[in-house]
Amino acid sequence: MSKRKNTLILTFIMGVLITAFALPLLSALGVPSFDVGLVALFGEGSIWALVLSLLLILSIALGVGKVIKSYT
């Protein structure tokens, strides 16, 4: 396999492993989930919670894309 493909696969596996260990740890430490935070900030059923969620997802996706491009 090419070096780029190996890097992408390794990045994906590391992301899955970090998520699998970090989310239960944060839950055990008592950190509220994202939806609880959104309801506390914007209230139930607010469109601004959806807008904020989409902006966060877009910024994470762009950041990951830049990191992958810088390594390949």
Buried (B, 14 or more C-beta within 10 A) or exposed (E): EEEEEEBBEEBEEEEEEEEEEEEEEEEEEEEEEEEEEBBEEBEEEEEEBEEBEEEEEEEEEEEEEEEBEEEE
